[in-house]
Amino acid sequence: MYVEVKVRHDVGCDPGYFFTWNNVMAGPSWAATHVGNTIRIWMLEVDGTRFFVVAETSQDANAELKHEIQQIVGSIRFA
């Protein structure tokens, strides 16, 4: 399944607004989102476990970067 969310209004998207996990020091963190950003989410089920791949681009992202993200997601393989 694929979902794409476009941030259209400044709603103070602090950590936890979209996500429920705690911020882990030195780990991946979504510090904020900004108006114009696009969040892309790919949701899969792998052997009964839900797996999410999430990418965010700013409004300045060009077609080449968006294509590169799609290639990265398309290259993921499960053994």
ABEGO torsion letter per residue (X at the ends): XBBBBBBABBAGBBBGAABABBBBBGBBBBABBBBGBBBBBBBBBBGGBBBBBBBBBBAABBAAAAAAAAAAAAABBBX
